[in-house]
């Protein structure tokens, strides 16, 4: 049985600050996407482990029953197996949600690039200062 619930990767948290420059936002979105992708992969591994643990626990319940032990132990062990199976389903849902966040993050990054990439190129390659985005919307 596996009980390793500690994170396997050492990804640093995504910094949330007030730096809204184009390249900083692109970097934050990229880091968020990679971090969530790692989380989704770890959750998929957790689902596999939980399903394996549920199956093993069910086998143990069968072994307890065949050993003619008190039926309450069989019932309790079966309940643990069912609980692990139910938890695996919920972790699978969480994994799907994490993957959806990954997809939306990369979609947001592409949209942000499409909307502001050209402006950043113009601003970055000029010697003269240019107005910040939204300046003319006042």
C-alpha positions as CSV (number, residue, x, y, z in Angstrom):
1,X,0.0,0.0,0.0
2,X,1.2,3.5,-0.8
3,X,0.7,6.3,1.7
4,X,3.1,8.9,0.3
5,X,1.0,12.0,0.3
6,X,3.8,14.5,0.2
7,X,4.3,16.5,-3.0
8,X,6.8,14.9,-5.3
9,X,7.9,18.0,-7.1
10,X,9.5,21.1,-5.7
11,X,7.8,23.8,-7.8
12,X,7.8,27.2,-6.2
13,X,4.5,28.9,-5.7
14,X,3.4,31.3,-8.4
15,X,4.0,34.8,-7.2
16,X,1.0,37.1,-7.1
17,X,2.3,40.7,-7.2
18,X,1.3,44.0,-8.8
19,X,3.8,43.6,-11.7
20,X,1.5,43.7,-14.7
21,X,4.0,44.2,-17.4
22,X,3.4,42.1,-20.5
23,X,6.4,39.8,-20.0
24,X,5.7,39.4,-16.2
25,X,2.1,38.4,-16.9
26,X,3.2,35.9,-19.5
27,X,5.7,34.4,-17.1
28,X,3.2,34.2,-14.3
29,X,0.6,32.5,-16.6
30,X,3.3,30.1,-17.8
31,X,4.4,29.2,-14.3
32,X,0.8,28.8,-13.2
33,X,0.1,26.4,-16.1
34,X,3.2,24.3,-15.4
35,X,2.5,24.2,-11.7
36,X,-1.1,23.1,-12.2
37,X,0.0,20.6,-14.9
38,X,2.3,19.1,-12.3
39,X,-0.5,19.0,-9.8
40,X,-2.8,17.3,-12.2
41,X,-0.2,14.6,-12.9
42,X,0.3,14.1,-9.2
43,X,-3.4,13.8,-8.6
44,X,-3.7,11.2,-11.4
45,X,-1.0,9.2,-9.6
46,X,-2.9,9.6,-6.3
47,X,-6.0,8.2,-8.0
48,X,-4.1,5.2,-9.2
49,X,-2.7,4.6,-5.7
50,X,-6.1,5.0,-4.0
51,X,-7.7,2.6,-6.4
52,X,-4.9,0.1,-5.8
53,X,-5.3,0.6,-2.0
54,X,-9.1,0.1,-2.3
55,X,-8.6,-3.1,-4.3
56,X,-6.0,-4.4,-1.8
57,X,-8.3,-3.5,1.1
58,X,-11.1,-5.5,-0.5
59,X,-8.8,-8.5,-0.9
60,X,-7.8,-8.1,2.8
61,X,-11.5,-8.2,3.7
62,X,-11.9,-11.4,1.7
63,X,-8.9,-12.9,3.5
64,X,-10.4,-11.9,6.9
65,X,-13.7,-13.5,5.9
66,X,-12.0,-16.7,4.8
67,X,-10.0,-16.8,8.1
68,X,-13.4,-17.0,9.9
69,X,-12.7,-13.9,12.0
70,X,-15.5,-11.8,13.5
71,X,-17.8,-10.5,10.7
72,X,-17.6,-7.0,12.1
73,X,-13.9,-6.8,10.9
74,X,-14.9,-7.9,7.5
75,X,-17.6,-5.2,7.4
76,X,-15.3,-2.5,8.6
77,X,-12.6,-3.5,6.1
78,X,-15.1,-3.5,3.3
79,X,-16.2,0.0,4.4
80,X,-12.7,1.2,4.2
81,X,-12.4,-0.2,0.7
82,X,-15.6,1.5,-0.3
83,X,-14.4,4.8,1.3
84,X,-11.1,4.6,-0.6
85,X,-12.9,4.0,-3.9
86,X,-15.2,6.9,-3.2
87,X,-12.3,9.1,-2.4
88,X,-10.5,8.0,-5.6
89,X,-13.5,9.2,-7.6
90,X,-13.4,12.6,-5.9
91,X,-9.7,13.0,-6.4
92,X,-10.3,12.1,-10.1
93,X,-12.8,14.9,-10.2
94,X,-10.2,17.2,-8.6
95,X,-7.6,16.1,-11.2
96,X,-10.1,16.9,-14.0
97,X,-10.6,20.3,-12.5
98,X,-6.9,20.9,-12.3
99,X,-6.5,19.9,-16.0
100,X,-9.3,22.3,-16.9
101,X,-7.4,25.1,-15.1
102,X,-4.3,24.2,-17.0
103,X,-6.2,24.5,-20.3
104,X,-7.8,27.8,-19.3
105,X,-4.4,29.2,-18.2
106,X,-2.8,28.5,-21.5
107,X,-5.8,29.8,-23.3
108,X,-5.5,33.0,-21.2
109,X,-1.8,33.2,-22.0
110,X,-2.5,32.9,-25.8
111,X,-5.3,35.5,-25.6
112,X,-3.1,37.9,-23.6
113,X,-0.3,37.5,-26.1
114,X,-2.7,38.1,-29.0
115,X,-4.1,41.3,-27.4
116,X,-0.9,42.8,-26.0
117,X,2.1,41.1,-27.6
118,X,2.4,43.5,-30.6
119,X,2.0,46.5,-28.2
120,X,4.8,45.1,-26.0
121,X,7.0,44.6,-29.1
122,X,6.4,48.2,-30.1
123,X,7.1,49.6,-26.6
124,X,10.1,47.4,-26.0
125,X,11.8,48.3,-29.3
126,X,11.4,52.1,-29.0
127,X,13.8,54.5,-27.4
128,X,11.0,56.9,-26.7
129,X,8.5,56.2,-24.0
130,X,5.0,55.2,-25.1
131,X,1.7,55.4,-23.2
132,X,0.8,52.5,-21.1
133,X,-2.1,50.3,-22.2
134,X,-5.4,52.0,-21.3
135,X,-3.9,55.5,-21.2
136,X,-6.2,56.7,-23.9
137,X,-9.3,55.1,-22.4
138,X,-9.5,57.7,-19.6
